[in-house]
Amino acid sequence: MALAQRLGAAERRMQVAIEQMDGSPESRIRYARARAEYREAEELALAVLGARDALALVEGSTAQLMG
């Protein structure tokens, strides 16, 4: 659950940064930071989901071998 919350919070910060874009260096920096945070959260989510899928695949293969 914490992973989904992190991704959701990062997405909200990125949306706020987009809404507040006014061309200033500060707004571009704010957007770049929010985008980087979102990208990190997304990569972590994909890694966790990939690990879970791999575990399920291994467990399924093991169950077939044992059964």
Phi, psi and omega in degrees: 000321181299327180295315178295322179294319180296316180295318179296318179295319179295321178295318178297318179296323179292320178297319178297317180299321179295316180297329183267006179297126177227011179088352181286156176302323180297317181291325177292321177294316179301317179293317180298319178293317179295319179295318178296319178296318179296316180300318179296316180295320179294317179297319178296316179299316179295322178295316180295314180296321177296320178295320179294319178296318179296318178297317179298320179296314180295316180297322177295318179294319179296318180297322179293319180293323183281332187263000000 
